Amino acid sequence: MGLDRVLSYFTLAMFIQYSCSQTLIESDSVIIKPDQSHKLTCTASGLDISSYWMAWIRQVPGKGLEFVATIESDSDRKFYSSAVNGRFTISRDNSKKQVYLHMTSMR
């Protein structure tokens, strides 16, 4: 299992003001093998995300925060870090208050 990856270092970052009544519920952590695929889900509670850009940010243990991907409120524009471009896809469902990160060809 030395090649397995733990995806618990992914965190969803939102470009909004902080409020105690707003929470984000992340997918459970999983262990996957290289070249496998996985889809992360983040669900917002107490917040209508339809007006906000959303982003996935990761933090590898012992390192700083790293931008992964961001998506415009209406899903028209998406941007990715060069490390994941072509392998990861960000998407959203505003009616469910969810943002997704579909990851393929994991390293």
N, C-alpha and C positions, 0 to 999 in steps of 0.2 A: 504493500500500500504506500510505499514511499513516493510514488508518482501521483498519488491522489491529491486533489486540491480541495481545500475547504473554502466555501464561498461565503463564510460568515463575515468577511471583511467588506462586503458591499453594504453601502448605506445610501439611502435616498436623501438628497439634499433639495430643499425647496427655497426659492427666492421669495420669501414672504417674511412678514414680521412674526416674531415669536409670540405665542399665546398659549397659556396653560390648557385651554379647552381644545386645542388642536393636537391630534396625535397621528402618528404614522405606524402602521402595522406591517412589518416586513415578513417575507417568506421565511420559513424555517431554514436553518443552515443544513447543507447537504454536502456529501463527499462525492465527487465525480472523478472519473479517470480522464486523462488527456484524450482529445478528439471526440469526447462525448458532448452532448448539448444539454442545456438546462434553461428554464424560464423562471426568472425572479418576478415576484409580484409585490407591489407596495400599495396598501389601501389607506386612504386618508379618512380620518374621522373628525367630525366637527369643522370641516373645511370644504368649500366648493372649489375644487382644483381647476375648474374650467377656465378660470381667468389668469392662471399662472403658468409660466414656463416651469418645467420640471426637469430634474437632472439626477443622474446616478453618479455617485462619487464612491470610490473605493479607498480602503486603507489597508495596505499590506502590513502585517505586524512589524513594528519597529521602524516604519517609514511614515512619511507625511501623507496627507490626503491627495488623491489623484482623480482628476476629472475623467469620466468614462463617456457619458453621452448626455445630451439635453434635447428636449422637445418643446416646441412652441405650444401655446395653449390650444390652438386649433389643429395641431399636428402637421401644419404645412411645412415647417422647417425643422430639421433635425441635424445635430452636429455630433461628431464622434472624435475621440482621441485617436491619434494615429496608431496606437497600440491595439485598438479593437476594431478599427474601421474595416468593414467588409466581413467581419465575423459576428459582431453584435448588432442587434436591432432594437431600438427603443420604440415603444408605442404606448398608447394610453386609451382608456375608456372613461371619458368624463362622467358619463351617466352612472358608472359604478364607482367613481372616485378612485380609479386604479391606474397605476403606471407599471409598465412591464419592461423587462430587459431579457430578450431572447439571445442566448449565448451559444455559439457553435464553435467547433474546432478549438475546444479548450486546450490550453497549454499547461 
